[in-house]
Amino acid sequence: MGQTIKGLLALSLSTIAVHAMYIIVIRPKAMMMEALAAQGQPELTRSIWIILKDFEQEVCFILMFWAMFLIFDKIMQITKSSFLFDVDFLKDNDLSPSNIKQVLAELDSMKHDLADAPLIRVLRSSLRRFLVAGDIHSASEVVESECAALANKNEAENSMIRYLIWAVPSIGFIGTVRGIGEALSRADEALAGNISGMTSSLGVAFNSTLVALVISIVLMFLLHQLQRLQDSLIVSVNDYLQQKVLDRLSKASSG
C-alpha cells in the first residue's frame, strides 16, 4: 500500500475515532460539568472535559494522532529491517566479479520490503559501481552519495510531520483569537454585571492554547526520537559498508 494512501487512511480513521469520542464522551461530560458549575460549583469549570470540549481541541487531537501514525510508521520501517546489519551478504567468498554478480542477483531477488531497505539499496549501488569502474574509490564515492541522498530523503519525508507540528499550535491560536473575540463582543454584558459570558469565552481562548501547546510538545519529542533513529540508521549503513564491504573489496583488489 502506498505511503500516501496509508496516510490518508490514517487521517480518516483519526477523524472518525476522535469525533466519535467527542460526541459520545467528551462533550456530554463537559455539558454536565458546566451545568454543575452553573449551580454553584465554579471549580468544575477547570474540569478536563471542559478544557477539551471545543472544536479547536478536537482538530488538534485529530492532527496529533495522524502525526503519531506517520512517526511510528517510519520508526517501524527502520526497526523491521535492523536485522540486516547482522547479515554478512558477501559471506567471506572470493570477491571475484562472478561472485559479486551472484551476490547482486541474491540481493535483487529479495522481498520487496527488504529490497527497498536503505542498507540493501546502498550495498547494491556500491557493488554495481565496483563492477563497472573496477576500483574501490568509485564504490566509496557511491556510498557517500547514497548516504547523503538518504539523509535528504528522510528530511523531505519528515516535512509533513513538521507541518502538522506547526499546525497544531496555530489551530490553538485560532481558538485563542475566537475566544477573545467572543469575550470582547460580550463586554457590554460584563459592564452590566454579568461576567459569565465573558469568562466562558476567555476559557475557550486559554483552553485551546493549553491543549495545543501540550500536544505540540509531545509531537516534537516523538519527531526528535524519529530523527535520532534516522541519523543512527545512516551511520550504521555507512559503517557496515566501510567495514564489511569496502575494506574487503580493497583487500581483494590489492591482492
C-alpha positions as CSV (number, residue, x, y, z in Angstrom):
1,M,0.0,0.0,0.0
2,G,1.4,3.4,-1.0
3,Q,2.5,5.8,1.7
4,T,0.0,8.4,0.5
5,I,-2.9,6.0,0.8
6,K,-1.8,4.8,4.2
7,G,-1.5,8.4,5.4
8,L,-5.0,9.3,4.1
9,L,-6.5,6.2,5.6
10,A,-4.8,7.1,8.9
11,L,-6.2,10.6,8.7
12,S,-9.7,9.3,8.1
13,L,-9.6,6.8,11.0
14,S,-8.2,9.5,13.3
15,T,-11.0,11.9,12.3
16,I,-13.7,9.2,12.9
17,A,-12.3,8.0,16.2
18,V,-11.7,11.4,17.7
19,H,-15.1,12.8,16.5
20,A,-16.9,9.8,17.9
21,M,-15.1,10.2,21.3
22,Y,-16.1,13.9,21.4
23,I,-19.8,13.1,20.6
24,I,-20.1,10.1,22.9
25,V,-17.9,11.1,25.9
26,I,-16.2,14.5,26.0
27,R,-19.0,16.9,25.0
28,P,-21.7,15.2,27.1
29,K,-19.4,15.2,30.2
30,A,-18.5,18.8,29.5
31,M,-22.1,19.9,29.4
32,M,-22.7,18.1,32.7
33,M,-19.8,19.8,34.3
34,E,-20.9,23.2,33.0
35,A,-24.4,22.6,34.4
36,L,-22.9,21.7,37.8
37,A,-20.7,24.8,37.7
38,A,-23.8,27.0,37.0
39,Q,-25.4,25.5,40.1
40,G,-22.7,26.8,42.4
41,Q,-19.6,24.7,41.8
42,P,-17.3,27.1,39.9
43,E,-14.2,24.9,40.4
44,L,-15.7,22.5,37.9
45,T,-15.0,25.0,35.0
46,R,-11.4,23.7,35.1
47,S,-12.6,20.1,34.5
48,I,-10.6,18.2,31.9
49,W,-13.8,17.7,29.9
50,I,-14.5,21.4,29.7
51,I,-10.8,22.1,28.7
52,L,-11.1,19.6,25.8
53,K,-14.6,20.3,24.6
54,D,-14.1,22.9,21.9
55,F,-13.7,22.4,18.1
56,E,-10.1,23.6,18.0
57,Q,-9.1,21.0,20.6
58,E,-10.8,18.3,18.5
59,V,-8.9,19.2,15.4
60,C,-5.6,19.3,17.4
61,F,-6.2,15.7,18.6
62,I,-7.1,14.6,15.0
63,L,-3.8,16.0,13.8
64,M,-1.9,14.6,16.7
65,F,-3.0,11.0,16.0
66,W,-2.3,11.5,12.3
67,A,1.2,12.8,13.0
68,M,1.8,9.9,15.5
69,F,0.9,7.4,12.9
70,L,3.3,8.9,10.4
71,I,6.1,8.9,13.0
72,F,5.5,5.4,14.3
73,D,5.2,4.1,10.7
74,K,8.6,5.4,9.9
75,I,10.0,4.0,13.1
76,M,8.6,0.6,12.3
77,Q,10.2,0.7,8.8
78,I,13.5,1.4,10.4
79,T,13.3,-1.3,13.1
80,K,11.9,-4.1,11.0
81,S,15.0,-4.1,8.8
82,S,17.5,-3.6,11.5
83,F,18.4,-7.4,11.5
84,L,20.0,-6.9,8.1
85,F,23.1,-5.3,9.8
86,D,23.8,-8.7,11.3
87,V,23.9,-10.5,8.0
88,D,27.1,-10.9,6.1
89,F,26.0,-10.6,2.5
90,L,29.4,-11.2,1.0
91,K,29.8,-14.4,3.1
92,D,33.6,-14.3,3.0
93,N,33.6,-15.5,-0.6
94,D,36.3,-14.8,-3.1
95,L,35.3,-11.3,-4.3
96,S,35.7,-12.0,-8.0
97,P,33.4,-10.3,-10.5
98,S,31.4,-13.6,-10.9
99,N,30.8,-13.9,-7.1
100,I,29.9,-10.2,-6.8
101,K,27.3,-10.7,-9.6
102,Q,25.9,-13.7,-7.7
103,V,25.6,-11.5,-4.6
104,L,23.8,-8.9,-6.6
105,A,21.5,-11.5,-8.0
106,E,20.6,-12.6,-4.5
107,L,20.0,-9.0,-3.4
108,D,17.8,-8.4,-6.4
109,S,15.7,-11.5,-5.6
110,M,14.9,-10.3,-2.0
111,K,11.4,-9.5,-1.0
112,H,10.2,-6.0,-2.0
113,D,10.1,-4.6,1.5
114,L,13.7,-5.8,2.3
115,A,15.0,-4.9,-1.2
116,D,14.0,-1.3,-0.5
117,A,15.8,-1.1,2.8
118,P,18.5,1.6,2.8
119,L,21.3,-0.9,3.5
120,I,20.3,-3.1,0.6
121,R,20.0,-0.1,-1.8
122,V,23.4,1.3,-0.9
123,L,25.0,-2.2,-1.0
124,R,23.7,-2.9,-4.5
125,S,24.8,0.5,-5.8
126,S,28.3,0.2,-4.4
127,L,28.8,-3.3,-5.7
128,R,27.5,-2.3,-9.2
129,R,29.8,0.7,-9.3
130,F,32.7,-1.5,-8.3
131,L,31.9,-4.0,-11.1
132,V,31.7,-1.1,-13.7
133,A,34.6,1.0,-12.5
134,G,36.8,-1.7,-11.1
135,D,38.2,0.5,-8.3
136,I,37.4,0.9,-4.7
137,H,37.4,4.7,-4.8
138,S,34.4,4.8,-7.1
139,A,32.5,2.4,-4.8
140,S,33.3,4.5,-1.8
141,E,32.0,7.6,-3.6
142,V,28.8,5.8,-4.2
143,V,28.4,5.0,-0.5
144,E,28.9,8.6,0.4
145,S,26.5,9.9,-2.2
146,E,23.8,7.3,-1.3
147,C,24.1,8.1,2.4
148,A,23.7,11.8,1.7
149,A,20.7,11.1,-0.6
150,L,19.2,9.0,2.2
151,A,19.6,11.9,4.7
152,N,17.9,14.3,2.2
153,K,15.1,11.8,1.6
154,N,14.5,11.5,5.3
155,E,14.4,15.2,5.6
156,A,11.9,15.5,2.8
157,E,9.6,12.8,4.1
158,N,9.6,14.4,7.6
159,S,8.3,17.7,6.1
160,M,4.6,16.6,6.6
161,I,5.2,15.8,10.2
162,R,6.9,19.1,10.8
163,Y,3.9,20.8,9.1
164,L,1.5,19.1,11.4
165,I,3.6,20.1,14.5
166,W,3.4,23.7,13.3
167,A,-0.3,23.4,12.5
168,V,-1.3,22.2,16.0
169,P,-0.3,25.4,17.9
170,S,-1.6,27.5,15.0
171,I,-5.0,26.0,15.4
172,G,-4.8,26.6,19.2
173,F,-4.1,30.2,18.4
174,I,-7.2,30.3,16.2
175,G,-9.1,29.2,19.2
176,T,-7.5,31.9,21.3
177,V,-8.5,34.6,18.8
178,R,-12.0,33.2,18.6
179,G,-12.4,33.1,22.3
180,I,-11.0,36.6,22.8
181,G,-13.3,37.9,20.0
182,E,-16.3,36.4,21.7
183,A,-15.3,37.8,25.1
184,L,-15.0,41.3,23.6
185,S,-18.4,41.0,22.0
186,R,-19.8,40.4,25.4
187,A,-18.1,43.3,27.1
188,D,-21.4,45.1,27.5
189,E,-22.8,42.2,29.5
190,A,-19.8,42.3,31.8
191,L,-20.2,46.1,32.3
192,A,-23.8,45.3,33.2
193,G,-22.6,42.9,35.9
194,N,-22.9,39.6,34.1
195,I,-19.4,38.3,33.5
196,S,-20.3,34.6,32.9
197,G,-20.4,35.0,29.1
198,M,-17.0,36.8,29.0
199,T,-15.3,34.3,31.3
200,S,-16.7,31.4,29.3
201,S,-15.3,32.9,26.1
202,L,-11.9,33.5,27.7
203,G,-11.9,29.9,28.8
204,V,-12.2,28.9,25.1
205,A,-9.2,31.0,24.3
206,F,-6.9,29.7,27.1
207,N,-8.1,26.1,26.9
208,S,-7.4,25.8,23.1
209,T,-3.9,27.3,23.6
210,L,-3.1,24.9,26.5
211,V,-4.1,21.8,24.7
212,A,-2.4,22.8,21.5
213,L,0.9,23.5,23.3
214,V,0.9,20.2,25.2
215,I,0.2,18.3,22.0
216,S,3.0,20.1,20.2
217,I,5.5,19.3,22.9
218,V,4.6,15.5,22.7
219,L,4.9,15.5,18.9
220,M,8.2,17.4,19.0
221,F,9.6,14.8,21.3
222,L,8.4,11.9,19.0
223,L,9.9,13.7,16.0
224,H,13.3,14.1,17.7
225,Q,13.2,10.4,18.5
226,L,12.5,9.6,14.9
227,Q,15.3,11.8,13.6
228,R,17.7,10.2,16.1
229,L,16.8,6.8,14.7
230,Q,17.1,8.0,11.1
231,D,20.6,9.5,11.8
232,S,21.7,6.3,13.5
233,L,20.5,4.3,10.5
234,I,22.6,6.4,8.2
235,V,25.7,5.9,10.4
236,S,25.0,2.2,10.6
237,V,24.7,1.9,6.8
238,N,28.0,3.8,6.3
239,D,29.8,1.7,9.0
240,Y,28.5,-1.6,7.5
241,L,29.6,-0.7,4.0
242,Q,33.0,0.5,5.2
243,Q,33.8,-2.5,7.4
244,K,32.1,-5.4,5.7
245,V,32.2,-4.4,2.0
246,L,34.7,-1.6,1.1
247,D,37.5,-3.0,3.3
248,R,37.1,-6.4,1.7
249,L,36.9,-5.1,-1.8
250,S,40.1,-3.1,-1.1
251,K,41.9,-6.1,0.1
252,A,40.7,-8.2,-2.8
253,S,41.7,-5.5,-5.3
254,S,45.2,-5.1,-3.8
255,G,45.6,-8.9,-3.6
